[in-house]
Amino acid sequence: MCESTPSESTIPPRKAIRTVTKLAVQFSGTYDTDVFSDYDIVFIDPDISHASQVDTLLNRRVLPIAYVNIGEAEDYRWYYPDIKPEWMFGKNPNWPDHYYIDVNNADWQQLILDKILPRVFRKDFPGVFLDMVDVASPELHPSTREGVIALIGKIRRAYPDKVIIMNDGTFLVDQVSNYIDAVCVESVFSTYNFSSRTYFMRPKGESDQRCGELAGIVKRFGTKIFLIDYAAAGDATTKASVIAEARRHGFIPFVSTINLDTIPPAAR
């Protein structure tokens, strides 16, 4: 690992993200900064991270990016008691402790802006990973589209120097491209079936079409693309295949189990 002096580690994060090539993602479990130090950028949960860990990673020239769910209420979060039942649409069937939320709701937006994000950034995180932007998709709650766009814009105006990575929500890139630094997309090559509890590779035609769409986003907006794909813990063949294909298309991949609770040895 490479420790840097304070002056070396103060490259503006929105500039630093342009050169990252190695991604790790872990949203639960125990964090090991030595493992993370093998990467350029890590997406982690701020509620189980300490400011000292964030600072250690920054000093090692790793960008730690904080997970923030803007499209769902999670009933295990410290701020969940502040959420009113009438803000929520109902449970996410795949994640029973997650509830789709009406992002048009001004009180929800203010909770994010006034409480959630300030607490994140007090830990020195240089940016955020905004999950469940796709709550506004045609398949879920398209009525929230304008609220999602407005909220991302408010976050950018409140934090002009912070990295903003949008998870999925590629259907909104035209409207938010000036606000975000990168897009993350899940399950382009391999994914997980929640009903059968099995992992599987997507048909090549589907993956190729998705890669073409993402390449178009890169061409039009210069947006960096991260991929998170899913495979069984011991399936080194699938992981290697997905990583090779993603890199061939110019994307930055990470492959793990659906719970994203460890950094698999094969990905180090």
N, C-alpha and C positions, 0 to 999 in steps of 0.2 A: 504494500500500500504506500501511497505517497502523501506525506504530510506537507502542508504548505504554510507559509508564513501568512499573517493576516493580510498583508498587502496583495499576496498572490491569490487569495481566496475571495477577493472582493470584485471579481468580474461581474458586471450586472447580470442577474439571472436570465433576463430576456435575451441577452447576448449569448450567455453560456449554453443555453438550451440548443442553440443552432448547431453545436458541434458534438452533442452527445450521440453515442452509438450503441451503448449497452444498457439495457433496461432490466430492472427487477421490480416485482410487485409483491407486496405482502400486506394483507389487511387484518390479520389476526395472528395469534401466537406470540412468541418471544422474539424480539428484535436483536440481531447481532450486527453491530456496526462494522465488525471486521469482515463479515460476509458481504454486507452492502458495499464495502469499500472496493470490491472487485468491479463495481458498476459505475457508470457515469451519472445515472439518474435512477431514483427509487420512488415508487408511489407507496406511501405508508399511511396508517391511520393516526391522526394527531392525538386521539384520545388515549392511545397506549404508547405514545412517544414522549420522551422527556426532552426538554430544551437542550440538555447537555448532549444527547444523542444527535440532535439536529446540528448543533454547533460542531461536533466531532466530524460529521459527514461533510459539512461545508468546508472545514479546514483540510479535509482530504480531497477536496475538489469533486465532491459528489453532490448532485442536486436532490435534496429530499423534498418531495412534493406531497402535500397534505390532501387526503381524501375528504371531500365534502359532498354529501348527497343533497342536491337541490330539488330533486323530483320526488323524494320519498321522505316520510318520517320513520325513523328507526326507534323502536320502543325501548332500546337499551342505552340510548344516548342521554347525556346529562341534561340536555335541554328538552327532552320529550315532555316533561310536565307542563312546559310553556305552550304546547301545541293544543289547539282546540279541536275537538272531534269534527266540528263542521268544516275544518280545513281539508279533511281527508276524504278520498273517494272510496277506499277499501283496500283490502290486503293484496299484496303481490303474491300470487299463488305459488311462486317458486321460492319465495323467502318470507315465511309467515310472520316474521317480526318486522317486516317492512310494509308501510302503507303509502300508496300513491297519494300525492298531495296536490292541491290546486295552487300551482305556482303563480296564478294571477292574484292570489290573496296578498294584499299589501302587508298584513301582519306577519305572514310567513317570510316575505322578502325582508322586512325589517329585522326579524329574528336572525336571519342569516347575516345581514349587514351590520347590525348593532351588537350582536352577542357571539355568534358562532365564529365568524371570520376574525374579529379582534382577538379572541382567545387562541385561535390558530396562529396568528402572526406574532403574538407575544412569545411564542416558542421559536421565533426566528425562521420559520419556514419561508422559503423564497417564492413559493407558489402553491397553487391548488389544482387538484384533479376534480373536476365537477362531474359527479356521477348522476345517472338517471335524467340526463337532458332529454332522452328519448321518451320520457313521460308524455311529451308533446307529439309523439308520432301518431300517424293515422290509426295504428292498431291499439293505442292506449287511450290517451285523453287529448286529442288534437285541440280542444278548446283552450289548453294551457300554452299554446304556441307563443302568443304575444307576451305572456308573462315570463316565459323562459328567456326570450330574446331581451326583454327589458331588464331582467335580473342580471344576466351576463353583462349587459352594458353598464349597469350600476356598479357591479363588482370592478369592472375595468376602470371606471371613472374614480372609484374610491381608492383603488390600488394600481396606479398607472405603471409602477415598476415591478409588479409581481407577475410571475408566470401564470397563465391560465391555460389549462389543458381540458378540453371538452371530451367527455366520454360518449361515444356514439353521437347521435344527433347530427349525422352528416347532412340530413335534409335541411338543416338550418345554417349551414356554412355560409351561404350567400348573405345571410342577414347578420352574422356574428363574426365574420372573418377579420374585421378591424379590431375585435376585442380579444381574440384568442391567439395563443402562440403555437398550439398543436392540437391535433385530434387523435384520440385513441379509439380503436375499434376492436370489438371482441368477436371471437368465433369466426374468423374469416376462412380458416382452413380446417380447424378441428374444434369440436364443441362438445356440449354435455346435454343429454336428454334427462330432464328432471323427472319425467314419468317412469322411465325404465331404469334410471340411475346408471346410465351407460355413456361412455365417450364414443364418438365416431367422427370419421373424416367426412367433410362435406364433399359432394360431387365436384369434380374438377371444374365443370362448366360454371357452377355457382361461384366458386372461389375466384375463377378468372374474371367473371363479370364484376365481382366486388372489387377486385384489384384494379380493374379498369376504371371503375368509379372513383376510387381513391387516387389513382394516378391523375385523373382529371382535376381533382381538388388541388393536388400538388402543383399541377401546371398552371391553374388559374390563380391560385392564391399564395403559392410558395409555402403552404402549411406543412409542418412536419407531421409524419404519421407514425404512431405507435400501434402495435397490435398485441392483444392478449388472447391467446388461444388456450384450449384446455385438453389435457390428456391424462390418462391414468398415471399414478405415481411411478410405476415401473416401466412405462412404455417409452423407452429411449428412442426407439425407431421413429415413432410419430413425432416426438419432440424435435429430433434432428431434421426430419423432413420438413416440418413446418418452419423451423428457423431458417433453413436453407432457402425455401420458397419465398418467405417474407423478405429476406435480404436480397434475393434476386430481383425483387420488385422495388427495392430501394426503401423498404420500411424497416422499422426497428421493433423486433419481436420479443415476446416473452411467453413461455409456455409453462403452465402449472396445473394443479388440480383445481376443481371448481371452487374450493374454499379459499384459495390463495392464502394459505396459512404457513407455507414454508418456501424457502428458496431451494428448488431441487438441485442436487449435486450435478446432474447432467447439464444444467443451465449456467453453471458457474464458469 
